[in-house]
Amino acid sequence: MLVDDPRCWRDLEGIATRRLGKGVFRLTRILIVDDNPAVRRYLRAILEQQQSWKVCGEARTGAEALQQVLESPPDLVLLDYQMPDLNGVDVARQIAEMFPKIPILMVTLHLSSQLADAAREAGVRGACAKQDIGSVIEAVNVLLHDQTYFPGTSTGQPVS
């Protein structure tokens, strides 16, 4: 089954791979959850600049996110805090209960220590400001290496 990038395809097990030159490697599949389509496009564009990352889906609401995670679990979820139906902490808690190995990065316009603490308690492994592109890329990379990312609190602590 082909995906939208001609250099990407799914193998028989449904794993996204990319051919670059003579090599083939596994792509990290990322689900973006944000109610703003411009933000989703922006995040997709910056994430897919990384050679081994592929946005596998987008969701506008918490309910859409939960449905997509159930249908095709990604390798990482990038989750906005404010959405029209459920807040990101509640969605993260449900995802973490169903799929505890999937790292969740919460992004928000206004990251507070209270929100970071609530997110951590819900199973989120990292949180950062969505407008800070460097932090988003760094946080995704840190989470993919089984660490946590909470700037100013416990950045880079191993996941227990």
Summary of the structure (lengths in Angstrom):
residues: 160
radius of gyration: 15.0
end to end distance: 36.1
largest distance: 48.0
contacts: 504
relative contact order: 0.13
helix: 34%
strand: 27%
